[in-house]
Amino acid sequence: MQGTSKVIYRTNQTMLKLPRLYPILDPGCLTDDKSLFAAAEELLAAGITFLQYRNKSGNGREMLLHARELRARLGHGVKLIMNDRADLCVAAEFDGLHIGQDDLSPDSARPIIGMKRCLGVSTHNSAQLAEADKTSADYLAIGPIFATGSKVNPDPIVGLEGLRRVRELTRKPLVAIGGITRANARSVIEAGADSVAVISDLLPSPRKSAEEFLALLR
């Protein structure tokens, strides 16, 4: 099971723990709905407590069906985060929303999801992170740390040195994303990240991979 995290953030007087491992499930990286839900259940069995659902190609109906099924299968022991869609976050009764630079602004998203849900913001450089730090976001993400194949047109690589620099710009929990694997995850934490977001290196054996990540990041 996942060890106690040292990272805590506040949303409307509720203290939540941000774990070292932040898995992201993207249907575009899986073969079908069956494999999506199977991967989610394997991650749950490994002990994950935080999970983002990210679907860049599906329509709203498909995304809502996926989200509600994930909630039903995983229960409330896992904090579920919706990528991009504030409306679906609320409709599916997810625990939080993660938005990017081209999505709703934090100031626009917060009234939709309310103060009880957590809000994360993706950033790709120091200027964006400093700006996001001024918002009501509960945590900030920075990346890509390394080269990644999960995006068609990725932003410039931040690298470990870039991660160290942005760490000094915020006291909020910092999630590193982009090309993070079991081979380099420890170096990312040592460079200042509080949590690592992982997509590809959790597949095709989500439970085994997650357990190895958790053991490495204790």
C-alpha positions in Angstrom: 0.0 0.0 0.0 1.0 3.6 -0.6 3.0 5.2 2.2 2.1 8.4 3.9 2.8 11.5 1.8 4.4 14.6 3.2 2.5 16.9 0.9 -0.7 18.5 2.1 -2.9 21.1 0.5 -6.0 22.8 1.6 -9.4 23.1 -0.2 -12.1 24.8 1.8 -10.7 23.7 5.2 -10.3 20.1 4.1 -6.8 18.7 4.3 -5.9 16.4 1.4 -2.8 14.4 0.8 -1.1 14.5 -2.6 0.7 11.2 -3.1 4.1 10.6 -4.7 2.5 8.8 -7.6 -0.2 10.5 -9.7 -1.4 8.0 -12.3 -3.2 9.3 -15.4 -5.4 7.0 -17.4 -5.9 8.0 -21.1 -8.2 5.9 -23.2 -6.1 6.9 -26.2 -3.3 4.8 -24.8 -5.5 1.8 -24.3 -7.2 -0.6 -26.6 -10.8 -0.3 -25.5 -13.1 0.5 -22.6 -12.6 -2.9 -21.0 -8.8 -2.3 -20.8 -9.4 1.2 -19.3 -11.5 -0.1 -16.5 -9.2 -3.1 -15.9 -6.2 -0.8 -15.7 -8.1 1.4 -13.1 -8.9 -1.6 -11.0 -5.3 -2.8 -11.2 -4.1 0.6 -10.0 -6.5 0.5 -7.1 -5.2 -3.0 -6.1 -1.7 -1.6 -6.2 -2.7 1.0 -3.6 -3.0 4.3 -5.6 -5.1 7.0 -4.0 -5.2 9.6 -6.7 -6.1 9.1 -10.4 -6.7 11.4 -13.3 -9.0 10.6 -16.2 -7.7 12.3 -19.4 -9.5 11.9 -22.7 -8.4 14.3 -25.5 -10.4 12.6 -28.3 -13.7 11.4 -26.8 -17.0 13.2 -26.9 -18.7 14.5 -23.8 -21.2 11.5 -23.6 -18.4 9.0 -23.8 -16.3 10.8 -21.2 -19.2 11.0 -18.8 -19.9 7.3 -19.2 -16.3 6.5 -18.5 -16.1 8.8 -15.6 -19.2 7.4 -13.9 -18.0 3.9 -14.4 -14.7 4.7 -12.9 -16.4 6.2 -9.9 -18.6 3.2 -9.5 -15.7 0.7 -9.8 -13.2 2.6 -7.6 -15.5 3.9 -5.0 -14.5 6.9 -2.9 -11.1 5.5 -1.6 -9.5 7.1 -4.7 -9.5 10.8 -5.4 -10.7 11.1 -9.1 -9.6 14.0 -11.1 -11.2 15.1 -14.4 -8.9 16.5 -17.1 -10.2 19.7 -18.9 -13.9 19.4 -18.4 -15.3 21.3 -15.3 -18.8 20.4 -16.3 -18.1 16.6 -16.4 -16.1 16.9 -13.2 -19.3 18.0 -11.4 -21.6 15.7 -13.3 -19.6 12.6 -12.5 -19.0 13.6 -8.9 -15.3 13.6 -9.3 -13.0 15.0 -6.5 -11.2 17.5 -8.6 -10.3 19.1 -12.0 -7.0 19.5 -13.8 -6.8 22.2 -16.5 -4.2 23.2 -19.0 -3.0 26.4 -20.5 -5.6 26.3 -23.3 -8.6 25.3 -21.1 -10.7 27.3 -18.8 -8.8 29.7 -16.6 -8.5 28.8 -12.9 -10.7 31.8 -12.1 -13.4 30.5 -14.5 -13.2 26.9 -13.4 -13.3 27.5 -9.6 -16.9 28.8 -9.5 -18.1 25.7 -11.5 -16.4 23.0 -9.4 -16.7 24.9 -6.1 -14.2 25.1 -3.2 -14.6 21.5 -2.0 -13.0 20.1 -5.1 -9.3 20.4 -5.8 -8.0 22.2 -8.8 -4.7 21.5 -10.6 -3.1 23.6 -13.4 -0.6 22.5 -16.0 2.4 24.8 -16.7 5.3 24.5 -19.0 7.7 27.3 -17.9 8.6 29.6 -15.1 6.3 32.4 -16.2 3.3 30.2 -16.5 3.9 28.6 -13.1 4.4 31.9 -11.4 1.1 33.1 -12.8 -0.8 29.9 -11.9 0.7 30.2 -8.4 -1.4 33.4 -7.9 -4.7 31.6 -8.5 -6.9 29.4 -6.4 -5.2 26.3 -7.8 -4.4 23.7 -5.1 -1.5 22.2 -6.9 0.6 23.0 -10.0 2.0 20.7 -12.6 5.2 21.4 -14.6 6.4 19.6 -17.7 7.4 17.9 -19.8 10.4 17.1 -17.6 11.7 14.6 -20.2 10.8 13.8 -23.8 7.3 12.3 -24.0 5.2 10.6 -26.6 1.9 11.2 -24.9 1.3 14.5 -26.7 1.3 15.2 -30.5 3.0 18.6 -30.1 4.8 18.6 -26.8 6.1 21.8 -25.2 9.9 22.3 -24.8 11.5 20.0 -22.3 11.9 21.5 -18.8 14.5 19.1 -17.5 15.6 18.6 -14.0 17.4 21.9 -13.8 14.2 23.7 -14.9 12.3 21.7 -12.3 14.7 22.9 -9.6 14.2 26.5 -10.7 10.4 26.5 -10.6 10.4 24.7 -7.3 11.6 28.0 -5.8 8.7 29.9 -7.3 5.9 28.2 -5.3 5.0 26.7 -2.0 2.1 24.8 -3.5 2.4 21.0 -4.2 4.3 20.5 -7.5 3.5 17.7 -9.8 6.1 16.8 -12.5 4.9 15.2 -15.7 6.4 14.1 -19.0 8.5 11.1 -19.8 8.7 10.0 -16.2 9.5 6.3 -15.7 10.6 4.0 -12.9 14.2 4.6 -14.0 14.1 8.4 -13.5 11.2 9.0 -11.0 13.5 9.2 -8.0 15.7 11.9 -9.6 12.5 13.9 -10.3 11.5 13.8 -6.6 15.0 14.7 -5.6 14.9 17.7 -7.9 11.9 19.2 -6.0 8.7 17.6 -7.3 6.2 16.5 -4.7 4.5 14.0 -7.0 5.1 12.4 -10.4 2.4 12.1 -12.9 2.8 8.9 -15.1 1.0 7.6 -18.1 3.0 5.3 -20.4 5.2 3.6 -17.8 2.2 2.2 -16.0 1.2 0.2 -19.0 0.8 -2.6 -20.0 1.0 -4.0 -16.4 -0.6 -1.3 -14.3 -0.6 -3.1 -10.9 3.0 -4.3 -11.1 4.3 -1.0 -12.5 2.5 1.1 -9.8 3.7 -1.1 -7.0 7.3 -0.7 -8.3 6.8 3.1 -8.5 5.4 3.2 -5.0 8.3 1.2 -3.6 10.8 3.5 -5.4 9.2 6.7 -4.1 8.8 5.9 -0.4 
